[in-house]
Amino acid sequence: MPLTENIDRSFMTVFESNYRVRPARFEELPLLSRIENSAAVLFLDTPYAFLVNDEPLSLDFVRQQYQAKRVWVAVDCHEIVVGYAIAREVDETLYLQQIDVEPEHGRRGIGSALIKTVCNWAKQQGYSIVSLSTFRDLPWNAPFYSKMGFCPVDEAELTTGFQQIRLKESEAGLPISDRVIMYCQLARINCLDL
């Protein structure tokens, strides 16, 4: 793969004066695990402190999603990657697999800008729903996504793909009773106004 690639600017989001979101470059993919590990420290003072030592997403998986154009990064004014989002398809929805921001760059709208970019891309690709799985009560999890237009899905309504996600989360030691699957119906919101 070449070290420099053409960037599709139609899925670039500029916010604040110091940051922007754009599609990831191939050479940036190995950086994402460091950001994932760094962001995990937010769980230290929660019942989920065990997540601090969790393995990051595999580089193979990240590369697969990159090939499908489903990896975005937030960069500062020096083009240093400070956050990212990775999505994949699950049961005809675009599933937000992972979103992380370096803690020292938190609370500046980076997470919101990443979600906005993912939703805009999903809408352009013909998806009607963006989905995710998250903790029910942590402020930067379900309450944050609710403000972004995501709604909880009743467990009885989960399709096969989401039941598999639940099973994998359980096998990984996540307390399923504390987790929730959420959907954002893209037709109901204007992604540009997220």
Steps between C-alpha positions, in 0.01 A plus 500: 500500500624850427584720796300792365153455360240724347245600761129509417424848633124450478518316832720750678358692795671815628415620849661739741808652345739233616338172390343328203367152422593323179538145363800322648821450305652153482815600691285631788327169573764367746458818710139421585577228755705749705206742501263218599726405792542864603123563496438189711635683808160672518368171640740502798253660742202293382385143569661413166863575592594156363458647149821699545695181430275384215659411165445763230336416169722285283694677227363245251143603587592869478657445158188315378279791598749744347472312168122549525555875567358472854782650709514872583747699704489830684822697457633817656645796310830311466327194345560296817228238550317564828187288451333256265185307413470157338176356365388175340175363367271303731156387380468777239598773746830682525629388839734738683754243618736737678540869568781639714654839569827572679393614850706821482296597193166406656198724549574703187238354268727241342274204584195687369683592180605138447140381544372771266750390236407131539127582476548716192705227332240237593219709356695554175561123476127426531488383861190606691635411846825549687524263796731442797537319830597694811473527876158609619595747773848643441459869404724471192315185384120457463407847639741661251368295208140581600581869456630413152168340397563135592221303670521172697375186329297253703686173554206303356539688171869423445574332169743210462804721442435698816433186700847386386647831617335445840644147518853624417471779758392248761786265410738797537378550857282806442195517730220480242241641742704824498517517120251621241474481121400836352378605154498837331238522224674721245176604330380659825800725546695740288853361538646840420331635816619226736 
